[in-house]
Amino acid sequence: MIIGLGGGSGSGKSWLASYLKRKLGSRATVVCLDWYYRDHAGTSPEKSAKLNFDHPDSIETSLLVRHLRRLSRGQPVDAPLYDYATHARLKQTQRVRPAELIIVEGLFVLHDGPLRDILDAGVYIQVPDDVRLLRRVRRDVRERRVDLDETLAIYERCVRPMHLRFIEPSARAADWVWRQLEDRKFPSKLARTISRRLNGRH
């Protein structure tokens, strides 16, 4: 079973993926869309400043889909690793092993046609824009070495318009919409639902 977790930047996609993985243990494996950003090694600082990582074309979706198909056939894959500081893929890769449940999370999981078509189910995480922005600011400063001014500039130039254009409309493709601030019990309910579906496949 392949389940997709979509939603805007800072909505909690990675958190929900980790939660499901903890609940289902070895029955689940996680694949992150962010691993598949296109390589921009050697790009000049001027061009790097213009890169839009919130557009679907920034992802090598074809490689991600191939990897998901291999995992669904029970074959491991060597997924890429991406360095946000240099906008480059690292030379090393990470081995992802197959499991009964494949959780794929990322901005465009529910937007992209070929990717969406291989999902058995999809979740869209709905969080108010201001809450997501606060979370992004904290994450960029702590984890991605991006200063506040740059984060706000990127949000205004890329994140907000791309969210409205691509990500928010993708909620229509979801089987479940999690209104995160209103339903704190959704993650546990989802874990139980998935577990029942997996058990029913045996």
N, CA, C and O of each residue as an XYZ file, in Angstrom:
808
protein
N       0.836     -1.179      0.000
C       0.000      0.000      0.000
C       0.881      1.243      0.000
O       1.834      1.338      0.774
N       0.555      2.203     -0.879
C       1.285      3.463     -0.944
C       0.341      4.587     -0.549
O      -0.707      4.773     -1.167
N       0.714      5.329      0.477
C      -0.103      6.456      0.927
C       0.699      7.744      0.776
O       1.873      7.794      1.141
N       0.066      8.782      0.239
C       0.716     10.059      0.050
C       0.260     11.082      1.071
O      -0.927     11.168      1.386
N       1.197     11.856      1.587
C       0.909     12.919      2.548
C       1.290     14.249      1.916
O       2.473     14.521      1.708
N       0.291     15.085      1.607
C       0.532     16.366      0.973
C       0.082     17.522      1.850
O      -0.573     17.330      2.874
N       0.448     18.725      1.425
C       0.092     19.916      2.180
C       1.152     20.971      2.000
O       2.213     20.702      1.437
N       0.876     22.166      2.473
C       1.795     23.276      2.300
C       3.052     23.166      3.143
O       3.168     22.304      4.013
N       3.987     24.059      2.862
C       5.222     24.125      3.640
C       4.910     24.416      5.100
O       4.213     25.382      5.410
N       5.428     23.574      6.004
C       5.188     23.764      7.426
C       3.877     23.198      7.920
O       3.447     23.519      9.028
N       3.229     22.360      7.122
C       1.927     21.814      7.543
C       2.062     20.603      8.457
O       1.118     20.260      9.169
N       3.219     19.953      8.444
C       3.406     18.796      9.319
C       3.442     17.465      8.588
O       3.147     16.424      9.176
N       3.800     17.488      7.307
C       3.853     16.246      6.524
C       4.892     15.279      7.087
O       4.616     14.093      7.268
N       6.094     15.799      7.361
C       7.162     14.937      7.888
C       6.794     14.402      9.266
O       7.092     13.254      9.596
N       6.143     15.245     10.070
C       5.734     14.794     11.404
C       4.748     13.647     11.296
O       4.882     12.647     12.001
N       3.748     13.778     10.413
C       2.747     12.722     10.281
C       3.377     11.448      9.742
O       3.030     10.351     10.178
N       4.304     11.586      8.796
C       4.992     10.404      8.273
C       5.756      9.685      9.381
O       5.716      8.458      9.469
N       6.451     10.444     10.226
C       7.203      9.849     11.339
C       6.277      9.193     12.342
O       6.588      8.136     12.889
N       5.135      9.827     12.582
C       4.160      9.259     13.519
C       3.657      7.897     13.016
O       3.618      6.925     13.769
N       3.275      7.843     11.741
C       2.782      6.589     11.176
C       3.865      5.517     11.205
O       3.588      4.347     11.471
N       5.104      5.928     10.926
C       6.208      4.972     10.963
C       6.394      4.415     12.369
O       6.614      3.215     12.536
N       6.306      5.281     13.389
C       6.448      4.804     14.772
C       5.323      3.835     15.129
O       5.556      2.825     15.794
N       4.123      4.139     14.694
C       2.982      3.292     15.046
C       3.019      1.939     14.334
O       2.624      0.922     14.905
N       3.491      1.930     13.090
C       3.450      0.708     12.289
C       4.784     -0.026     12.254
O       4.860     -1.165     11.794
N       5.835      0.630     12.742
C       7.125     -0.033     12.863
C       7.669     -0.552     11.547
O       7.687      0.169     10.550
N       8.115     -1.805     11.540
C       8.747     -2.387     10.364
C       7.775     -2.612      9.212
O       8.196     -2.949      8.105
N       6.498     -2.434      9.457
C       5.510     -2.598      8.384
C       5.508     -1.398      7.448
O       4.901     -1.453      6.379
N       6.182     -0.306      7.835
C       6.142      0.935      7.056
C       7.534      1.434      6.717
O       8.481      1.223      7.474
N       7.652      2.095      5.581
C       8.871      2.807      5.200
C       8.477      4.173      4.670
O       7.379      4.343      4.139
N       9.369      5.154      4.813
C       9.059      6.541      4.444
C       9.961      6.997      3.298
O      11.167      6.749      3.299
N       9.351      7.666      2.326
C      10.075      8.272      1.210
C       9.700      9.750      1.174
O       8.519     10.098      1.199
N      10.713     10.622      1.115
C      10.469     12.066      1.131
C      10.656     12.660     -0.255
O      11.672     12.422     -0.907
N       9.689     13.422     -0.697
C       9.775     14.090     -1.984
C      10.996     15.006     -2.048
O      11.610     15.147     -3.106
N      11.352     15.630     -0.920
C      12.475     16.573     -0.882
C      13.796     15.928     -1.276
O      14.705     16.625     -1.729
N      13.924     14.620     -1.116
C      15.161     13.954     -1.513
C      15.399     14.077     -3.014
O      16.534     13.968     -3.479
N      14.335     14.304     -3.764
C      14.378     14.225     -5.229
C      14.438     15.594     -5.901
O      14.140     15.711     -7.090
N      14.825     16.644     -5.144
C      15.072     17.924     -5.793
C      16.164     17.760     -6.850
O      17.124     17.014     -6.657
N      16.004     18.456     -7.951
C      16.991     18.372     -9.037
C      18.325     18.969     -8.583
O      18.379     19.894     -7.772
N      19.396     18.401     -9.139
C      20.747     18.819     -8.756
C      21.098     20.159     -9.398
O      20.992     20.321    -10.614
N      21.515     21.116     -8.569
C      21.959     22.422     -9.071
C      23.387     22.714     -8.625
O      23.746     23.861     -8.362
N      24.192     21.665     -8.546
C      25.593     21.839     -8.155
C      26.298     22.751     -9.149
O      26.127     22.613    -10.361
N      27.092     23.686     -8.630
C      27.837     24.579     -9.483
C      27.066     25.764    -10.014
O      27.612     26.573    -10.765
N      25.800     25.882     -9.636
C      25.006     27.029    -10.077
C      25.532     28.304     -9.436
O      25.864     28.313     -8.250
N      25.608     29.364    -10.199
C      26.134     30.634     -9.685
C      25.215     31.190     -8.603
O      24.022     30.888     -8.595
N      25.753     32.003     -7.683
C      24.910     32.610     -6.642
C      23.745     33.402     -7.218
O      22.659     33.422     -6.639
N      23.968     34.056     -8.358
C      22.898     34.843     -8.971
C      21.750     33.943     -9.422
O      20.581     34.250     -9.190
N      22.097     32.826    -10.071
C      21.053     31.900    -10.531
C      20.431     31.142     -9.364
O      19.234     30.855     -9.376
N      21.235     30.820     -8.364
C      20.710     30.111     -7.188
C      19.625     30.923     -6.498
O      18.641     30.375     -6.001
N      19.817     32.239     -6.477
C      18.834     33.118     -5.826
C      17.495     33.103     -6.531
O      16.478     33.474     -5.945
N      17.485     32.672     -7.801
C      16.248     32.671     -8.573
C      15.582     31.301     -8.645
O      14.504     31.164     -9.224
N      16.220     30.282     -8.058
C      15.633     28.942     -8.088
C      14.315     28.917     -7.311
O      14.197     29.513     -6.240
N      13.343     28.225     -7.864
C      12.033     28.120     -7.221
C      11.796     26.674     -6.809
O      11.400     25.845     -7.628
N      12.037     26.375     -5.541
C      11.880     25.014     -5.039
C      10.433     24.682     -4.679
O      10.140     23.588     -4.197
N       9.541     25.631     -4.915
C       8.131     25.417     -4.615
C       7.307     25.219     -5.882
O       6.079     25.290     -5.855
N       7.999     24.971     -6.993
C       7.342     24.645     -8.252
C       7.517     23.152     -8.508
O       8.585     22.607     -8.231
N       6.491     22.475     -9.033
C       6.596     21.026     -9.263
C       7.781     20.622    -10.126
O       8.295     19.514     -9.970
N       8.234     21.494    -11.040
C       9.347     21.148    -11.915
C      10.676     21.033    -11.169
O      11.654     20.537    -11.728
N      10.722     21.482     -9.923
C      11.959     21.381     -9.145
C      12.251     19.954     -8.689
O      13.354     19.659     -8.228
N      11.269     19.076     -8.818
C      11.390     17.685     -8.381
C      11.599     16.765     -9.571
O      10.936     16.927    -10.596
N      12.509     15.799     -9.456
C      12.666     14.770    -10.488
C      11.639     13.668    -10.223
O      11.952     12.601     -9.696
N      10.417     13.971    -10.609
C       9.297     13.077    -10.303
C       9.456     11.715    -10.961
O       9.090     10.698    -10.372
N       9.990     11.682    -12.156
C      10.117     10.405    -12.867
C      10.984      9.419    -12.086
O      10.673      8.229    -12.036
N      12.067      9.904    -11.477
C      12.920      9.034    -10.673
C      12.182      8.574     -9.426
O      12.266      7.405     -9.051
N      11.464      9.480     -8.784
C      10.694      9.122     -7.592
C       9.665      8.047     -7.919
O       9.531      7.076     -7.173
N       8.944      8.203     -9.012
C       7.926      7.217     -9.394
C       8.566      5.865     -9.663
O       8.027      4.834     -9.260
N       9.721      5.859    -10.345
C      10.414      4.579    -10.589
C      10.799      3.910     -9.284
O      10.658      2.696     -9.138
N      11.286      4.702     -8.333
C      11.683      4.137     -7.045
C      10.475      3.589     -6.291
O      10.559      2.526     -5.677
N       9.366      4.299     -6.332
C       8.167      3.824     -5.634
C       7.647      2.526     -6.261
O       7.187      1.631     -5.553
N       7.722      2.432     -7.570
C       7.279      1.198     -8.229
C       8.170      0.026     -7.821
O       7.682     -1.083     -7.604
N       9.478      0.274     -7.719
C      10.387     -0.788     -7.296
C      10.091     -1.212     -5.861
O      10.052     -2.404     -5.557
N       9.886     -0.243     -4.990
C       9.555     -0.568     -3.600
C       8.263     -1.373     -3.517
O       8.158     -2.313     -2.728
N       7.284     -1.000     -4.333
C       5.998     -1.712     -4.307
C       6.134     -3.147     -4.804
O       5.297     -4.000     -4.505
N       7.211     -3.409     -5.575
C       7.479     -4.783     -6.031
C       8.374     -5.540     -5.059
O       8.772     -6.675     -5.324
N       8.689     -4.905     -3.930
C       9.503     -5.576     -2.921
C      10.990     -5.420     -3.113
O      11.765     -6.186     -2.540
N      11.424     -4.431     -3.919
C      12.839     -4.231     -4.199
C      13.342     -2.970     -3.495
O      12.648     -1.953     -3.509
N      14.517     -3.004     -2.885
C      15.070     -1.801     -2.252
C      15.542     -0.797     -3.304
O      15.787     -1.155     -4.456
N      15.664      0.466     -2.887
C      16.173      1.507     -3.788
C      17.226      2.329     -3.054
O      17.260      2.368     -1.824
N      18.080      2.982     -3.831
C      19.068      3.912     -3.288
C      18.594      5.320     -3.620
O      18.803      5.815     -4.727
N      17.961      5.951     -2.654
C      17.367      7.270     -2.862
C      18.424      8.357     -2.744
O      19.375      8.207     -1.977
N      18.276      9.457     -3.495
C      19.244     10.552     -3.408
C      19.128     11.310     -2.095
O      18.133     11.203     -1.378
N      20.164     12.072     -1.800
C      20.183     12.985     -0.653
C      20.440     14.393     -1.171
O      21.229     14.578     -2.098
N      19.779     15.391     -0.581
C      19.888     16.757     -1.086
C      20.402     17.686     -0.005
O      19.983     17.611      1.150
N      21.320     18.569     -0.395
C      21.894     19.552      0.528
C      21.303     20.925      0.204
O      21.584     21.497     -0.849
N      20.481     21.447      1.119
C      19.810     22.725      0.885
C      20.798     23.890      0.845
O      20.541     24.899      0.189
N      21.906     23.757      1.533
C      22.869     24.859      1.593
C      23.570     25.082      0.259
O      23.852     26.221     -0.114
N      23.856     23.980     -0.474
C      24.573     24.086     -1.746
C      23.677     23.861     -2.956
O      24.123     23.989     -4.096
N      22.402     23.522     -2.707
C      21.445     23.226     -3.795
C      21.937     22.073     -4.665
O      21.734     22.070     -5.879
N      22.582     21.103     -4.039
C      23.165     20.000     -4.800
C      22.799     18.662     -4.170
O      22.578     18.554     -2.964
N      22.745     17.641     -5.034
C      22.615     16.286     -4.528
C      23.969     15.815     -4.032
O      25.001     16.065     -4.655
N      23.945     15.140     -2.915
C      25.180     14.611     -2.362
C      25.603     13.360     -3.129
O      24.784     12.710     -3.779
N      26.887     13.034     -3.043
C      27.382     11.849     -3.745
C      26.829     10.573     -3.117
O      26.543      9.599     -3.814
N      26.681     10.590     -1.799
C      26.151      9.406     -1.133
C      24.628      9.322     -1.300
O      23.953     10.333     -1.495
N      24.122      8.125     -1.221
C      22.684      7.879     -1.297
C      22.230      7.199     -0.014
O      23.047      6.890      0.853
N      20.927      6.966      0.106
C      20.396      6.267      1.270
C      19.550      5.083      0.815
O      18.697      5.210     -0.063
N      19.801      3.941      1.426
C      19.071      2.729      1.076
C      17.685      2.764      1.731
O      17.560      2.944      2.942
N      16.672      2.593      0.922
C      15.286      2.516      1.398
C      14.788      1.116      1.109
O      14.818      0.668     -0.037
N      14.332      0.425      2.131
C      13.894     -0.954      1.971
C      12.376     -1.024      1.870
O      11.684     -0.199      2.467
N      11.855     -1.969      1.145
C      10.406     -2.082      0.962
C       9.699     -2.502      2.246
O      10.308     -3.075      3.149
N       8.425     -2.211      2.307
C       7.595     -2.586      3.449
C       6.155     -2.691      2.969
O       5.834     -2.331      1.836
N       5.295     -3.190      3.849
C       3.881     -3.314      3.476
C       3.263     -1.960      3.150
O       2.445     -1.838      2.238
N       3.670     -0.940      3.914
C       3.174      0.417      3.697
C       4.326      1.315      3.270
O       5.348      1.394      3.952
N       4.157      1.991      2.139
C       5.116      2.989      1.682
C       4.477      4.358      1.884
O       3.445      4.667      1.288
N       5.096      5.170      2.727
C       4.593      6.518      3.008
C       5.434      7.498      2.215
O       6.644      7.578      2.423
N       4.819      8.244      1.310
C       5.556      9.249      0.545
C       4.987     10.615      0.897
O       3.787     10.854      0.770
N       5.873     11.515      1.346
C       5.404     12.820      1.809
C       6.129     13.944      1.099
O       7.325     13.855      0.822
N       5.375     15.023      0.801
C       5.980     16.163      0.149
C       4.945     17.122     -0.410
O       3.755     16.813     -0.467
N       5.415     18.283     -0.819
C       4.522     19.343     -1.286
C       3.613     18.900     -2.415
O       2.419     19.199     -2.402
N       4.167     18.181     -3.402
C       3.441     17.930     -4.649
C       2.930     16.505     -4.780
O       2.585     16.069     -5.878
N       2.876     15.780     -3.683
C       2.477     14.378     -3.736
C       1.081     14.211     -4.335
O       0.830     13.264     -5.081
N       0.183     15.124     -4.011
C      -1.188     15.017     -4.509
C      -1.424     15.851     -5.763
O      -2.512     15.816     -6.337
N      -0.410     16.602     -6.191
C      -0.560     17.433     -7.384
C      -0.157     16.699     -8.646
O      -0.869     16.738     -9.649
N       0.981     16.029     -8.597
C       1.560     15.447     -9.793
C       0.776     14.226    -10.266
O       0.518     13.313     -9.482
N       0.395     14.205    -11.545
C      -0.426     13.123    -12.072
C       0.187     11.748    -11.963
O      -0.421     10.873    -11.346
N       1.397     11.495    -12.544
C       1.987     10.157    -12.470
C       2.238      9.692    -11.041
O       2.109      8.505    -10.742
N       2.594     10.615    -10.165
C       2.811     10.252     -8.772
C       1.484      9.969     -8.075
O       1.342      8.970     -7.370
N       0.529     10.844     -8.279
C      -0.776     10.666     -7.649
C      -1.453      9.369     -8.095
O      -2.173      8.734     -7.326
N      -1.209      8.988     -9.352
C      -1.879      7.807     -9.904
C      -1.440      6.499     -9.266
O      -2.177      5.514     -9.317
N      -0.252      6.467     -8.664
C       0.195      5.205     -8.061
C      -0.140      5.123     -6.575
O       0.165      4.122     -5.926
N      -0.765      6.169     -6.029
C      -1.138      6.149     -4.620
C      -2.397      5.305     -4.414
O      -3.310      5.312     -5.239
N      -2.423      4.590     -3.310
C      -3.646      3.895     -2.905
C      -4.548      4.811     -2.087
O      -5.761      4.610     -2.036
N      -3.954      5.816     -1.447
C      -4.724      6.773     -0.651
C      -3.880      8.017     -0.445
O      -2.652      7.968     -0.517
N      -4.556      9.147     -0.183
C      -3.837     10.395      0.020
C      -4.435     11.218      1.145
O      -5.646     11.215      1.366
N      -3.559     11.924      1.855
C      -3.970     12.809      2.949
C      -3.479     14.219      2.618
O      -2.316     14.406      2.260
N      -4.361     15.201      2.738
C      -3.962     16.601      2.625
C      -4.058     17.233      4.010
O      -5.097     17.160      4.667
N      -2.962     17.853      4.445
C      -2.925     18.462      5.776
C      -3.217     19.953      5.632
O      -2.471     20.685      4.982
N      -4.293     20.384      6.237
C      -4.728     21.780      6.132
C      -4.380     22.540      7.413
O      -4.851     22.210      8.501
N      -3.539     23.573      7.251
C      -3.086     24.385      8.375
C      -3.144     25.853      7.943
O      -2.768     26.156      6.811
N      -3.600     26.776      8.798
C      -3.646     28.196      8.422
C      -2.293     28.716      7.965
O      -1.249     28.286      8.455
N      -2.327     29.653      7.012
C      -1.099     30.171      6.415
C      -0.136     30.763      7.445
O       1.073     30.544      7.363
N      -0.670     31.513      8.416
C       0.221     32.165      9.377
C       0.937     31.147     10.249
O       2.100     31.340     10.601
N       0.256     30.070     10.598
C       0.880     29.023     11.405
C       1.984     28.339     10.608
O       3.060     28.067     11.140
N       1.724     28.063      9.349
C       2.734     27.419      8.508
C       3.965     28.319      8.325
O       5.098     27.838      8.328
N       3.733     29.614      8.167
C       4.857     30.537      8.007
C       5.727     30.557      9.258
O       6.953     30.524      9.156
N       5.112     30.610     10.432
C       5.881     30.593     11.675
C       6.738     29.333     11.772
O       7.905     29.393     12.162
N       6.158     28.213     11.421
C       6.897     26.955     11.472
C       8.057     26.954     10.482
O       9.147     26.472     10.791
N       7.814     27.498      9.289
C       8.879     27.536      8.275
C      10.041     28.400      8.734
O      11.200     28.032      8.546
N       9.741     29.545      9.334
C      10.796     30.427      9.827
C      11.662     29.683     10.838
O      12.890     29.716     10.750
N      11.035     29.020     11.787
C      11.794     28.289     12.804
C      12.644     27.185     12.168
O      13.813     27.017     12.519
N      12.054     26.434     11.235
C      12.782     25.330     10.602
C      13.965     25.831      9.789
O      15.059     25.273      9.874
N      13.750     26.889      8.997
C      14.827     27.390      8.145
C      16.010     27.882      8.970
O      17.165     27.648      8.613
N      15.721     28.558     10.064
C      16.796     29.090     10.906
C      17.557     27.959     11.595
O      18.787     27.967     11.640
N      16.821     26.992     12.128
C      17.446     25.940     12.934
C      18.093     24.850     12.095
O      19.183     24.379     12.421
N      17.423     24.441     11.008
C      17.841     23.246     10.296
C      18.496     23.510      8.950
O      19.343     22.728      8.520
N      18.124     24.601      8.271
C      18.582     24.785      6.891
C      19.519     25.968      6.717
O      19.897     26.309      5.596
N      19.893     26.591      7.825
C      20.883     27.679      7.796
C      20.463     28.829      6.869
O      21.286     29.394      6.149
N      19.191     29.154      6.902
C      18.649     30.254      6.097
C      18.229     31.368      7.049
O      17.515     31.112      8.018
N      18.662     32.605      6.787
C      18.320     33.684      7.710
C      16.889     34.178      7.475
O      16.263     33.837      6.471
N      16.387     34.973      8.399
C      14.987     35.389      8.393
C      14.620     36.159      7.141
O      13.592     35.877      6.525
N      15.445     37.135      6.745
C      15.124     37.954      5.575
C      14.980     37.099      4.317
O      14.084     37.319      3.503
N      15.866     36.131      4.172
C      15.804     35.263      2.993
C      14.558     34.388      3.032
O      13.895     34.201      2.012
N      14.239     33.855      4.205
C      13.040     33.027      4.346
C      11.790     33.808      3.959
O      10.938     33.297      3.232
N      11.675     35.047      4.443
C      10.490     35.847      4.139
C      10.433     36.228      2.662
O       9.356     36.261      2.068
N      11.594     36.515      2.070
C      11.627     36.846      0.642
C      11.192     35.654     -0.208
O      10.426     35.804     -1.161
N      11.692     34.463      0.150
C      11.320     33.252     -0.582
C       9.836     32.957     -0.398
O       9.160     32.536     -1.336
N       9.341     33.178      0.797
C       7.919     32.932      1.059
C       7.056     33.831      0.170
O       6.070     33.382     -0.415
N       7.440     35.098      0.078
C       6.650     36.047     -0.708
C       6.770     35.777     -2.210
O       5.787     35.888     -2.943
N       7.986     35.420     -2.668
C       8.220     35.244     -4.106
C       7.777     33.883     -4.617
O       7.276     33.771     -5.735
N       7.960     32.842     -3.798
C       7.734     31.478     -4.272
C       6.683     30.700     -3.485
O       5.732     30.170     -4.059
N       6.865     30.637     -2.161
C       6.071     29.714     -1.360
C       4.579     30.028     -1.440
O       3.772     29.151     -1.748
N       4.216     31.274     -1.162
C       2.791     31.617     -1.141
C       2.129     31.490     -2.512
O       1.085     30.845     -2.613
N       2.699     32.086     -3.588
C       2.033     31.945     -4.890
C       1.979     30.508     -5.400
O       0.989     30.119     -6.019
N       3.018     29.710     -5.155
C       3.019     28.314     -5.600
C       2.029     27.476     -4.782
O       1.416     26.540     -5.296
N       1.886     27.825     -3.511
C       0.895     27.133     -2.678
C      -0.505     27.347     -3.245
O      -1.284     26.402     -3.375
N      -0.811     28.582     -3.578
C      -2.135     28.900     -4.110
C      -2.355     28.267     -5.484
O      -3.469     27.864     -5.819
N      -1.301     28.186     -6.263
C      -1.424     27.681     -7.639
C      -1.452     26.167     -7.722
O      -2.240     25.600     -8.478
N      -0.595     25.507     -6.948
C      -0.427     24.064     -7.103
C      -0.883     23.232     -5.906
O      -1.554     22.212     -6.068
N      -0.516     23.672     -4.711
C      -0.659     22.789     -3.553
C      -2.070     22.814     -2.978
O      -2.675     21.763     -2.766
N      -2.587     23.995     -2.730
C      -3.936     24.076     -2.164
C      -4.976     23.371     -3.039
O      -5.825     22.661     -2.501
N      -4.942     23.537     -4.369
C      -5.918     22.814     -5.196
C      -5.769     21.298     -5.146
O      -6.721     20.574     -5.436
N      -4.575     20.808     -4.777
C      -4.366     19.357     -4.742
C      -5.156     18.680     -3.633
O      -5.264     17.454     -3.610
N      -5.707     19.461     -2.716
C      -6.538     18.882     -1.651
C      -7.723     18.118     -2.232
O      -8.240     17.190     -1.608
N      -8.148     18.513     -3.430
C      -9.295     17.841     -4.053
C      -9.005     16.376     -4.375
O      -9.925     15.571     -4.514
N      -7.720     16.038     -4.492
C      -7.341     14.658     -4.818
C      -7.189     13.781     -3.582
O      -6.928     12.584     -3.704
N      -7.346     14.352     -2.404
C      -7.094     13.607     -1.154
C      -8.297     12.754     -0.755
O      -9.448     13.121     -0.992
N      -8.001     11.617     -0.148
C      -9.053     10.788      0.448
C      -9.460     11.332      1.806
O     -10.613     11.212      2.220
N      -8.484     11.939      2.502
C      -8.747     12.558      3.796
C      -8.130     13.947      3.824
O      -7.008     14.132      3.353
N      -8.841     14.922      4.366
C      -8.285     16.242      4.634
C      -8.202     16.396      6.149
O      -9.217     16.383      6.844
N      -6.977     16.543      6.647
C      -6.769     16.695      8.091
C      -6.703     18.172      8.434
O      -5.706     18.835      8.147
N      -7.757     18.689      9.046
C      -7.747     20.068      9.554
C      -7.038     20.034     10.907
O      -7.646     19.834     11.959
N      -5.742     20.237     10.828
C      -4.845     19.879     11.914
C      -5.180     20.545     13.243
O      -5.148     19.890     14.285
N      -5.502     21.840     13.221
C      -5.745     22.550     14.469
C      -7.091     22.209     15.078
O      -7.351     22.549     16.233
N      -7.954     21.540     14.318
C      -9.293     21.213     14.801
C      -9.438     19.753     15.226
O     -10.329     19.417     16.007
N      -8.566     18.888     14.716
C      -8.725     17.450     14.948
C      -7.397     16.845     15.392
O      -6.600     16.393     14.570
N      -7.175     16.844     16.687
C      -5.915     16.325     17.224
C      -5.859     14.796     17.192
O      -4.782     14.215     17.328
N      -7.001     14.145     17.015
C      -7.033     12.685     17.054
C      -6.860     12.051     15.685
O      -6.801     10.826     15.572
N      -6.779     12.873     14.642
C      -6.694     12.323     13.290
C      -5.516     11.364     13.107
O      -5.714     10.287     12.545
N      -4.300     11.699     13.554
C      -3.177     10.774     13.318
C      -3.418      9.375     13.871
O      -3.118      8.388     13.198
N      -3.949      9.275     15.073
C      -4.185      7.952     15.656
C      -5.297      7.220     14.903
O      -5.228      6.004     14.727
N      -6.316      7.953     14.461
C      -7.396      7.336     13.685
C      -6.876      6.845     12.346
O      -7.256      5.770     11.883
N      -6.001      7.636     11.719
C      -5.435      7.232     10.435
C      -4.570      5.989     10.593
O      -4.641      5.076      9.770
N      -3.759      5.945     11.637
C      -2.903      4.780     11.870
C      -3.742      3.514     12.036
O      -3.393      2.459     11.508
N      -4.839      3.622     12.765
C      -5.715      2.452     12.949
C      -6.366      2.035     11.630
O      -6.481      0.845     11.338
N      -6.788      3.016     10.841
C      -7.416      2.707      9.558
C      -6.438      2.005      8.626
O      -6.788      1.020      7.975
N      -5.224      2.511      8.565
C      -4.212      1.894      7.699
C      -3.887      0.484      8.177
O      -3.760     -0.439      7.373
N      -3.755      0.327      9.482
C      -3.446     -1.007     10.023
C      -4.523     -2.004      9.660
O      -4.218     -3.146      9.314
N      -5.782     -1.592      9.731
C      -6.889     -2.490      9.362
C      -6.819     -2.836      7.880
O      -7.057     -3.983      7.499
N      -6.496     -1.859      7.045
C      -6.400     -2.134      5.614
C      -5.258     -3.107      5.316
O      -5.403     -4.016      4.498
N      -4.127     -2.906      5.987
C      -3.004     -3.815      5.772
C      -3.348     -5.215      6.230
O      -3.006     -6.187      5.557
N      -4.013     -5.335      7.353
C      -4.401     -6.642      7.864
C      -5.386     -7.333      6.920
O      -5.375     -8.556      6.781
N      -6.227     -6.541      6.283
C      -7.217     -7.096      5.374
C      -6.619     -7.603      4.081
O      -7.283     -8.321      3.333
N      -5.354     -7.239      3.797
C      -4.704     -7.672      2.563
C      -4.104     -9.051      2.708
O      -3.744     -9.679      1.713
N      -3.991     -9.533      3.934
C      -3.372    -10.849      4.138
C      -4.399    -11.953      3.891
O      -4.076    -13.135      4.012
